[in-house]
């Protein structure tokens, strides 16, 4: 038995290494105390073997009711390496971390590990409780990446973690899985002076060897050498230390229908011109015609295509349960989005994007500032204030067009024409948005106060002048002097964008380009200060300066929640052969604050 003398709470522990024959051992000692340990005991090695998890069902409960949870050892990820924290009762407190778990390995339906305790003196009572059998059960903390669920004939649900990662190992008095335990059965027998029979010794050694993953001949060799269980455990531990840790790699199945569909869609989108580069995984579909893809989708759905005519293949692929409609829809969507993004209006850069939950009229609140803080009086009274606010209204509208992928297009495999149609619809969606935003800029609509956006009353309409250094400087100054709704507090609307039409593009580029000045008067004050945006629908020489929308937004636009940009949907055609697609988007725009822009009508 382990014997203490002195007070371990005041002791300072150190470790002595000594060579006894060809065996390297450690001895624990205390200043002012002594600690005697038996050879091979846990207190000497500070390391114990353990079963930290098994696949035994554990009773759990979720929102649907009770179920059995099973950990599949085949799905255990050991990505972190060979080192996990050993804690008490899953506590996240660093003071409750008493060691590390290492040499973790899967053995059938069990997860084995070596638990190495810390040499800190406050951990010693925990080690003693493990040594005397007071603490002997374990529990693991883990993250489940994927579940499978089944229900047996009796209605009992079972959820199996088929992909999970180990996070930590905890010592606990009440485990969820009673099979998870510290393996110390033969030390208990030794401590109680119980002699093992030869049969018991052989059985114990075989259990130790199998848990360590040793070969049958190595286990038999330990038995033939008449090793006791303590010595057998030491050899088994050395075997586990030398054994490489298995690494489980989880790869995406190339037979997954979703993966195959995505690869086929990428190949079709590439042929349509919707993506610039063909992914390597999609090369097997690169030379397939749409008819070939339809046959492939039917075959993967378990439908034989032998003897089917072209029309029958297309009809079954387009109207049945195969993935062919999804392949075509995904490819069309990629081409649509690529064309849409390439044609987007530059005015969206100076505007703020929103999402609206429905088609009801929405009010955008233009909040004023809080003014400034006031000095407290001698009485310490704090006066109340409120934020000024004004609102501009905006609502969504739906815009849509339809196109048909006819039987002729599919049979002719005219992916170029199909891609052109989809790209044109993507450009049409961008054109719709652009025209709405440009009309808000050029039509100068009235705001909620009844005054046009750009008006002398608002102080954002400059005297007409050609785009030049002096007039641009005046516009910048006007933005800098913008005041809050209280009419006193400066809000410093920092100018960031110069918006012009094509007639002023060259002039604007010269004005914003840095030059190598040889004297002070030739320095360009606007070089690198403003970004140029050219909107071709501005047909005269008017120009605008906008503030950074992150600081102060003037224009705004919105989409329906969860549906940003144009959407594409497929519908089966009944009155003709082929598949019908419709492209639509829910979009709206409006002004939110006239202070964010300064207009000059030009010379």
N, C-alpha and C positions, 0 to 999 in steps of 0.2 A: 504494500500500500504506500501511497505518497505521504510523506511526513513533513510538516511545517514546524519550524521553531522560529521564534521572533514574530514580529508584526509585519506581514507582507505589504500592508498599505503604506508603510514608511520605507519600504525596501527599494533599493535601486539595483535593477537586474543587469547583468552582463552575461555574455556568452563566451565560454571557453571551448576552443577546438582542440582535440587531442587525437593522436593516432594510436589505436590499440591494435597491434598486429598490423593487418592490412585493412582495418576498418576505421574510417574516420567518424568520430562521434562528437556530440556537443554536450556540454554540461552547463546547467543553469546555476547561478549562484546569486546571493544577495548580500549587500552590505548590512551587517547587523542581523542577518538571518541566514538560515541554511535551508536548502530544498533538496531532498533526496528523491531521485526518480529511479524506477526499475529500468533495466536495459530494454530498449525497443518500445517503451511506453510513449503515449502521445506527448507527455510533458517533456520528453527528451527530444523527440523529432520535431515537435510543433506542427506536424503534418498528419492528416488522417485521410484515408480513402473514403469515398461516399458515393451512394446512389442519389443523385440530386433530382432526378425526375424519371417517371415511367409513363407508359401509355395506358395506365389504368384509368378507367372512366371516373370523373369527379363530378359530383352533383353541383350544378349551377342554376341560376335563374336570370332571365332577361325579361324584356317587355312582353314576350309571348308566353312566359311561364317557365316552369322548370325544364332543364335539359341536362344531358350528360356531355361533359367536355372531355375530349381526348386529344392528347398531344402526339402527333405522328413524328416519330424520331427520324424518319426519312426526310421530313421537311424542316429539320432544325438547321438554321444557318449559324455557322460559327465564324462569322466574318470579322469579329473584333480581334481575333487572335487567340492567344492562350492565357488570358488574364481577365478575370471578372471580379467585381467586389464581393466580399463575403460580409453579410450584414446581419443585424438582429431584427427579425420580424418586419422585413421590407422597409425599414426606416431609411429616410433620405438624409438623416443627420450624419455628418461625417464622423461624429463621435461614436456612432453605432456601427461603423465599419471596423470589423475585428480581424480582417485578413483578406486573402485573395483566393479565388478558385482557379485552378489551372489544370492542365492535362485533361481537358474536357473531351470526352469521346463518346460516340454512340456505340452501344453494344446491344444489338437486337432491339428490344422494346424498352431499353433503359438508357439513361444518360449518366455516365460515370465522370467523376472528377476527383482531384486531390485538393483538399482544403488546407491551406497553409496559414496558420494563425500569426498575427502580429506579435512582435516581441515587446510591445509596450506593456508597462506594468499593470495598467487598468484592464488589460485583456486577460490577465492571468486567471481571475475568477471564472471567466467564461470557459477557458481551457480546462480548468478543474472540473466544471460542471459537465463538460463533454467527457472528461476522463472517468468520472464516477457514474456516468450514465444518466444524470439528471436531464441534460439536453442531448437528444439523440435523433431528432427529426429535422427535416429540411424542407424548404419550399423554394421555388424558382420564380423570379420575375421575368416576364417576357413580353414581346410585342408580336401580335399576330398580323401577318400581311395578307393571308388568304384563308378563308374558311370553306369547308364543305359541310352540308347539312343533310341528314337523312332521318327518316321516321320509320320505325319498325312496325310489325303487324299489331302490336299493342298500343301504338300511338306514342311511344317514347321517342323524343327527339334526341339526336346525337349530333353535336357540332364538333368536327375534327379540324384542328389547326394543321393544315397541310403545308404551310409556309410560315415559319416563325423564327424569331431571333431571341437568343438568350440575353438578358440585361443584367441580372444579378442573381446571387444565391443567398438565401437567408436561413439562419438557424431559428427554428420556431418550436414552441412546445406543442402546438396543435396544428398539424399539417393538413392540407387538403388531400394529399396523397400519402397514406400511411406507409407506402412502400419506399418513399424517399427518406433515407436515413443514413446516419454515419455508421460505417461498417466497423464495429468494435466487438462483435460477439465473442471472439476467442479471448480478448483481453478480459471481458467480464468473467469468463470461466477461470482464467488464470488468477484474477484478483480474488476469486472465491476459493482458490486452491482446489479446483475440481480437475481431476485427472481425466484426460481424454482417452477413450478407447482407441485402438488402432483404426477401427472403422470410422470413428468420429474424426480422427486426425486426417485421414485420407479425404473424407467428405469436405472437411473445412478447407483443406489445401486446394481441392478441386474448385470449390466455390471462389476462393481468392484468385486462383489462376484464370478462371473463366471471366471474372469481373475485370481483370487486367488485360484481357485479350491475348493471353499466352497460348502457344500451341499445345496440343495434347501431349506430345513427347516431352516438352519442357515441364509440364505439370507432373507427368509421371516421373521425371528425373528428380524433382523435389521430393516426391514421395519416397523414391528408392533411397535417397540420401538421408532419410529419417529426419527431415527438417520439422521443427515445430511450427505452428501457425504464425508465430511472431516473425520467425526467420523467413517463412514463405511470403509473408506480407511485404517484408523488406525487399526481397528479390522481385516480387510482382511490381512494387513501386518503381524500382530501377528499370524494369521492362517498360512500364508506361512512360517514364521519362525519356527513354531512348526511342520510343515509337513516334513517328511523325503524326502530327495532328491532322485528321482528315478534314479536307475542305470541301464543302458542298457548294457547288455552283448552280444557281437557278437560271436557266436560259428560257427564253420565250420559244414555245413550240412553233416550229415552222408549219405545222399542220393546223394551227388555230384558225378557224374560219375568218375571224376578224383580221388577223395578220395577213392572210392570203388576199382578202378583199382589199385591204389597204395597199398592198403591193401591186395588185392588178389595177387599182384606181390610179396609182402614181404613174404606171406605164401608159395608161390611156391618156392621162392628163399631159404627159410629155409629148405624145403624138399629136395632141390637140394644140400644143403650144402653150399650155397653161403653166408649166413649170420649166425652168431653163435647163435643169440637169436631171438625168435619169438616175434614180437611186440604184445602187449596186444590187440590192435585194429584189428589184423589179425587172432585172434584165431578162428573166425567163419569159416574161409577158410582153417584151418589147416588140417582138415580131408577130404577135397575135393580132388578127383582125377582130373586129367586134363580133363577127360570127364565131370565130374560134373561141373568144372569151365566153360567149353564150354557151357553147358546147361544154367548155371547161366547168363553168358554174353549174350546169345541169349534172355533169358527171360527179362533181363533188357533193351534190345534193342527193346522190343515189339514184338519179334518173338516167336510164340508158338512152343514148342518142343514136344507137345503131338503127339504120333504116329510116331515120326521120328526115324529111325534106327540110330545105332552108326555112320555109315559112313556119313549119312545125317547131323547128328549133327556136326561132325567134319568138314565136307565140308562147311557147312553154317557158322560155327563159324570162320573158318580159312580164308574164301574167301569173307565173307560178310562185313557188317558194324558194327559188334559187337566189343567189346573191348578185345576179347580173344587174338588176335595176339599181342596186346599191353601188355597184362598181361604177356604172355610168353616172349616177347622181353625184358621187364623190368626185369623180374626175371633172364633171361639169362645174361643181362648186369651186374646185381649185382654180380652174380657168376663169371663172366669174370673179373671184376675189382678186386674182392677179391683175386683171384688166381694170377692175374698180379702183384698186389702190393706186395704180399708175395714173389714173385720170382724175384723182381727187383735187378739189379746189384749194388753191393756196390760202383762201380766206378762212379755211378751217384752222389754220395755224394761229390766227389772231382771235379766234373764238373759243368759248368754253363749252366743253361737251357735257351733256347731262343724259340721264335716263329717266323716263317717265313710266309709271306703272299702268297707265291706261290712256284713253283718248280724250279725257276730260280736259278742259282748259286749265292750264297750270299758271300760277303766278310766281314769278321770280322776284324775290325780295332783294331790293338794293339797300343794303344796310349802311347806315352812317356810322361814324366812329363815336367814340366816347368823349371826344373833345380832349381835355387835358386834366391832369390831377390838380386839385385845389389845395392850397395851404390850409392846414387846420388852424382854427382859432384857438384862443387860450382855453376855451371850454372843451376843446377836443371834439367838436361836433363835426360829423362827416355828412355832407349834403348828398342827396340822391340825385342821380341823373338817369337818362334813358337814351336808347339809341334811336336816332331818326331812321325812318325807313320809307321806301317807295317801292312800288311793284309794277312789273311789266308782264303781260300775259302772253302765253304761247301754248299751242296745242299741236298734236301729231296728226298727220294725214297719211293715208296709205297710197302708194304708187306701185303699179304692177304692169307687167307684160307677159305674154305667153309665147312659146315656140314649140314646135313639134319635131321630134326625132323620128322621121318617117322610115317606113320599111325600106325604101329605096336607098336612103342614106346609110342604113345599117348594112344592107347587102353589098352596096358599093364600097363599104368601109371608108367613107369620105369623112375621115376624122378632121381634116383641115376645115371643111365647110362647117362641121359641127362646132369645132373650136372657134371659128370666126363668129358664128351666131352667138355663142355664149359670151365671148369677149365683147361683142357689140352691146349685149345687154348689161354687162358690167360697166362699160363706159356710159351707157344710158343712165344707169343708177347714179353714177358720179355726176353726170350732166344735170340730172334732176336736182341734186343737192346744191350744185354750184349755182344754178339759175336762181334758186330760192335765196341763197346767201347774197348773191350779187344784187338781186332786186331790193333786199333790205338795205344795201349800201347805196345804190344809185337812186332808188325811188324816194329816199329820205322820208320814211313814214312818220306819222305823229306818235309821240309816246304818251304815257298815261296822263301827263300834265297838259295834253292838248297841243303841245309845241313840237315841231318837227325835230328829228334827231339832231341834225346839224343846223343850228340857228344862232343868231346873235344873242338871243336870250340865254342860251346855254353856254355861250362863250367858247364854242368849239368850231366856229366858222371864221376862217381868216379872210382878209381882203385878198381878192384875186391877184395872183402873181405867178410868174413863171417859176419852175423848180430851180432854185439856185441856193447858194450858201446862205444868203441873208433871209430868204423866205423860209427855208428849212429851219434856220436858227430861231425864227419867230414862232414857228409851229412847236418846236421843242420846248421853248420857253413857256408857251401857253399850257402845255401838258404838265410841266414842272410846277406851275402855279395853281393847279387844280386844288379846290378846297372841298372839304367834307360838307355834308348836308347842313351842318350848323352855320356854314358860310364863313367860318373863321379858321378852322384847323386845316393846314396844308396836308395833303395825302401823298404828294410826291409820286405822281403817275409816271414812272420811268419810261421814256420813249424807247421802243425796241424794233418796230417794223415800219418800213416805208412801203406803201402800196401804191403802185402806178399801173397805167395801161401800157400797151406796147409802144405807143408814140413817145413815151418818156423813158423807155427802158435804157437806151444808150446814155441819155443825160444822167439818169439816176446812177448807173454804173460808174460813170466818170466821177460823179459827186461823192460816191461812197468808197472809191478806190484810194488806197494809200499811195502817196507819191514821196519820192526822195527829195525833200525840200532842201534848198541851199540857203534859204533865209527864212526868218520867222513868218513873214507875210504869206509865204507859199505853203505853209503847213495846212493840211486838210483836217479840220476839226472833227469830221464825221467818219473818218477812216476807222473801220472796225467797231463803230458805235451802233449802227443801225443795220438790220438785215433787209434785203430787198425782196419784195414779193410782187410778181407781175401777174395781173389778172387781165387776160386778153379781151374780156367783155367790157372793160373800160375803154371807150373808143375815143375819148377826147383827152385834153391835157390836165384834167383834174387829178389831184393826188391827196393821199391821206397819210397821217402818222398815227400808229396805234401803240398803246402801252402794252407791256407784258401781261397777257391774260392771267398769268399766275398771281400778279399783283392787283390788277384791276381789269376785269373783263367787260368788253362792250357788247360784241355779238355773242350769241349762244345758239347751239343747235342740240337736238335731242333725238334719241332712238327709243323705241319701246324696250322695256327691261328684258334682257336676255336675248335680244335680236339686234345686235349692232351691225349696220350695213345691210346690203341686199341679201335676201334669203332665197333659196331655190328649193322647189318641191316638185315631186314627180307624180303624174297621174296616168293611169292606163287609158288608152284611147279605145273607144268602142265603135265609133262611127267610121274609123279608118284604121289602117294597119300602122302601128308604131307606138311611140311613147310620147306623152305630152309633158312639157315642163313649164312651170310658171315661176317668174322672178318677181319678187315684191319686196318692199321695205316700208317701214313706218318711220317717218321722218318729219321733223318740224324745226323751225328756226325763229329767231326774234332778237330784239335788242334787250339788254339788261341795264346798261349804264352809258349815257351819252358822254360822260367824262373821260372814257377810255380812248377817245379818238379825236383828232383834229383834222378838219377838212380844209383844203385850199382849192377853190374852183378853177384855178389856173388863170393864165393871162388873158 
